[in-house]
Amino acid sequence: MRSTLAWGLGLAWMVFAAGNLVDVAVRGSGPSAHLATAALVASCGVVYVLVLRPRVTHTEDTLRIVNPLRDVWIPWKSVTQVDVTDVLRVHVGEEVHRAWALRQKSRRPKFSVFGGNNSTNSGTTETKEAPRDVDMMADTLRDYAERRAVLDQGEPGPVRLVWSPFALVALVVPLAALLVVIVLP
């Protein structure tokens, strides 16, 4: 579960950057080619970590939240609440784990830009907002957690919080190379 638009734009950037890297390799030379290459590779690392990597997945036993630099594995029996603020949040007792991948878009305005309102023929000005994708996903995860809590017996397992070494390398190494290319002539 992730934003399809963000994932598509991230993938489009990767294709664009790959095409430019081929162009720099074929026609580029000198310091400007090194700078362009380092900037493109650094931008790909940033896009991977911030756009392509974040997601929420689940198995029969656990819910996995993949954020830019950390992964969180939460046993279903440990989930106490799932809600939405600016992002999807999963509560485990007093702990709150936020999912970068499922962000809430801003609410739709109840009144139009031209001063009219969205009232119905009955004269009421009350409007009902359509459910957002992140709200529907929170409902789905909440229902799944409740079903798994009933089915699972015994004590819940521990929540595992793990830094992603691949994400750290994908971000730090290209940015360090870009810094070296900028600083050294």
N, C-alpha and C positions, 0 to 999 in steps of 0.2 A: 504494500500500500504506500503510494507516494503520489506526488503531484505529477500528473501526466504532462502538463504544459511545461513545467520546470525541467522534467527529465528530457523532453523533446528538444527544448532550447539548449540544454546542456550538451546533448548529443550533437546538435547542429553546430555548436561552438567547437566541439572536438573535431568534427569533419572539416570545418573551416580552418582550424589551426593546423591540421594535418596537411591540407592543401598548401597552406602558406609555408610550412616547414619544407615540403618538397620543392616549392619555388625558391626558397632561400638556399637550399642545398644545390640546386641546379644553377642559379644565376648569382647568388650572393658571394661576397668575399670581403674580407677585412673586418674591422671592428663593428661596423653597422650590421653585418650579417650575424656576428656573434651576439650582439645585443638583441636583434630580432628573434633569433633562435631561443635565447634564454628567456625573453619575455613571453614568447608563445608557449614554451614548455612550462613556465611558472603559471601562466594563466590556465593551462590544462590541469595542473595540479590543484589550483584553487577551485576550478569548476568541478572537478571530480569530487573533492572533499566536501564542498558546500552544496552542490546540486545533485550529482549523480549517486553519491553514496548513501545519503539519508533515506531510510525506509522503515516501515514497521511490518514485521512478518510474524507468523506464529506456527507452532506445531501442536500436536496433541497435548504436549506437556508444558510448553513455555511460550511466552510472548517475548519477542525480540525487538528491541528498539535500537536501530542503528542511527546514531547521530554522527556529525562530522568526524569527531575524533574518538568517540567511545561507543561501545556496544553494551547494552543492558539486557540480560536474560532474566525474565521474571516468571517463576512458576505460577500457573493459573490459580492455584490454591492461595497464593500470597496476595493476589490482587484484591484490594478492598473497595476501590472506586475507580471509575474512568470518567473524566470530564474534559470539557473544552474551555480554555480561556483564550489566549492568543494562539496556543497550540494544543494538541492533544496531550492530556496528562494522565498518567497511570499512578494511582496511589497504592502504596504498600505500607500499611500501618501509617506511621508518621512521615515516611519518605515519599517524595513526589518525583517521578521520572517524567521528563518532558520529551516529546517526540518532535524533532525538527521537521520531519518529512510531512507531517499533517498540520498545516497552518490554517488558521481561520482567516478567511477573507473578510474584509470590512462588511458590515451589515448594509443592506440596501436601504436607501432613504425612503421614508414613508411618504414624502411629498415630492412632487416633480420640480424640476428646475424652473419651470415657467409659472409657478405660483399655484397651480391647481393641486388637488389632492387625489388620492386614489380611492375615493369613496364609491360605494356601490349605489344602486338606484334606491335602496331603502333609506338613504340619507345618513347612514353611519359612516364615520371616517376611520373606523378601525380597519387595519390591514393585517393580513397574516403573511409572514415571511415564509418562503419556501425553505425546506430544510437544506442545510449546506452539506457538502460531502463529508467534511470532518465530523459534523454532528451525527450523520448516519453511521460513520465508521466507529465513533465512540459508542453508539447504541449497540452495534454489532459486537464489538469487543466486550462491552458490559454484559450482554446476553451470554456470550461464549464463556466468560469468566464465571458467571453464575452457574451455568450448566456443568462446567468442569469442577467447580467447588463441590457440587452435589455428588459427582461421580468419584472424585478423588477421596481416598481415605487416608488417614494419618496426618502427620505434620507436613506443612509446606516446606519445600526446599529453600535454600538460601538464594537471594538475589545476587547475580554475578554482574559486576561492573568491570569492564575490561577496556583498557586503552588499545586502540588499533595501531599496531606498528606500521602497517602498510599505509594507512592514511597519514600518519605522521611523516613518513618518508616521502610520500607523494606531495606533501605540502612543503616540508622543510628543505629538502635537497634542491628542488628547482628554484625556490626563493633564494637560497644561499648562492646558487650558481648565478642568478640574476644580479645579486649584490656584488659578487666578485667581478662580473663583467662590467658593471657600472663603475666600481671603484678603480679597478685596474685598467690602464689605457690600452 
